[in-house]
Amino acid sequence: MPPKELHYFGTDLEFRNKPRPTSQMLDERYSAARDQKYRCDCAIWYLYSQTAASEIAKVCPDAKCIALLRKPSQMVYSLHSEFLFQGDEDIADFGTALAAEDDRLHGKRIPPKCDIPWALQYRKVARYAEQLSRFYTVFPKSQMHVVLYDDLVADTPGVYGEVLRFLNVEESVPVELDIVNPNKVVRSPRARQFLRNPPKPLRTLGRSLVRNQRTRSAVGRRLVGMNTLAVQRPPLDPKIGHMLDLAYADDVERLSHLLGRDLSDWLPSPPAS
């Protein structure tokens, strides 16, 4: 498995400041692969993309696809927090960021360092039934496995075992199942921007001093880690959560039918007084 978020597929999505990998670059990322059963590609925006499913099926019709889904209102709240951490978002208040969607749809109030302005349309991001349908159109159900975040939290080893059985791989290898991606904030926004977009002369110097790409990536992750602080995210405002649950209700009901799962906990309930 190479680093996440290569985004070779999903050619309908534009990423600023990030060149799309060529097929040769993709092959290079898997150059260390030998006789492993699978070559993995992990990117959250493949689900959102209009074209990724058909592009994946064209290159690898036998692909096995795994999707991890979280309650939509909680997912986009978490996404907003992640965007703040990354520097793709500059509106700290989630409700205000939601209210800015229309302006942003017309190219206004886009953070200057945002690489994916289309993803700031938070309410469009988590319409899972619509998105999964594109994959079920080109892949048989036997090649699809959907994990619900609630199940993962409630029974992490059990859900992990289900994924291994879906992939038909060895289940007896012990693994650590710790939380690896808690909510984060940056210690210094200036340091984040510097690490995210270092001056071109410095990038050139870094490539000349550290020629191995994996080593450069490891150094970059280490520096980012030094500028990162794990903190508990405040609870989602109940009124905002209720508004989002209403907006997603039709898609959640379709998803419930698509998966054959009771998703009533994802449907709107009266906001707390």
Number of C-alpha atoms within 10 A of each C-alpha: 12 17 12 11 12 17 21 19 21 21 15 10 19 14 15 12 11 10 11 18 14 10 10 8 13 15 12 12 16 13 10 10 14 8 7 6 10 12 12 13 16 16 14 12 16 23 23 21 17 18 17 22 24 18 16 20 15 12 10 10 14 12 16 18 20 15 15 13 15 18 19 26 25 17 16 22 21 17 17 24 20 16 18 19 20 20 19 20 25 18 17 12 11 17 15 10 18 20 10 17 20 12 11 18 14 9 11 11 17 22 16 11 17 19 18 17 20 18 20 24 16 20 16 15 19 22 21 21 18 16 19 19 16 18 23 15 11 15 20 12 12 10 16 16 16 13 16 15 16 14 12 16 11 10 11 15 14 12 17 16 15 15 17 13 12 16 16 10 13 9 13 7 6 6 9 6 9 7 7 6 7 11 14 17 19 19 16 12 15 10 15 19 13 11 15 14 12 13 10 9 9 10 12 12 11 12 13 10 10 13 11 10 10 13 11 15 12 11 13 14 13 12 14 16 12 11 16 16 14 12 10 9 13 6 9 15 13 14 14 16 20 19 15 21 21 17 18 22 17 13 19 26 17 17 21 15 13 13 13 9 11 12 16 12 11 19 20 17 14 9 12 8 5
